[in-house]
């Protein structure tokens, strides 16, 4: 099963996920990312322009999920 890494990027800096999670496919990784964003959104409301980046085992960025769309924050 492939391992996916969920890095938090704030425009300049990256907080890298060093452990990752084994998931069946990219769709499962996307669902995990969306759930994580929903869970952390309130905690990171003042952090600026941040994204959750999904990377594969080689470090290649596969998908990026923004915490806030269009500058509006909930």
N, C-alpha and C positions, 0 to 999 in steps of 0.2 A: 504494500500500500504506500502511495507517495506521502511525503512529509511536506507540509506547507508551513511557512513562517509568516507571522503577522507583525509587521514593523509599523511603528507610529512615526510619521514624518510630519514635521511642522514647517516645511518650506526650505529650511536650511539643514537642520539636524535630523538625524534618524535614531530612534530608540529601537535597536534591533532585537528581535525575538530570537533568543539563542537556542531554545528547545524545539519550537515548532510543534505541530500536531499532525499525526497520521490520519488522513481522511481519504475516502475512496476516489474523489475526483475534484475538479475545480469548482463544480456546482456546490458541492458540500462545503468547500473552503469559502465560497462566496456567502453561503448561508451563515457560516460561523462568523465571518467578518461583519455581516449586517447585524447579527445579534450582539457582537462585541461593541460595535459603534453605538447601538441603541442603549446598551448598558452603561457605557462610559460618557455618553454625550453630556450629561449634566455636570459631571465632575470636571470636564475639560472645556466648559463653556467659555472661559476667559483665556483660553490658550491660543487663540488666533486661528490661522488657517492650517488646520491639521487634517491628515488623512491616514487611513489604515491601509497599508500596502501589503498585498499578498505576494510572497515570493516562493519560488520552488527551491529544491535542495541545492541547486547550483547558484542561488542568489539572484536569479533572473526575476524581474518584476513581472507578474502576471496580470494583476488587476489592482486598481486603487479605488478605495471607497472613502468619499469625503465625509467628515463628521457633520458638516453644515453645508447645505445647498444654497446657492445664490445669496450668501451673506446673511440669511435669516437663521436665527437660532431659536430653538424652542425652549 
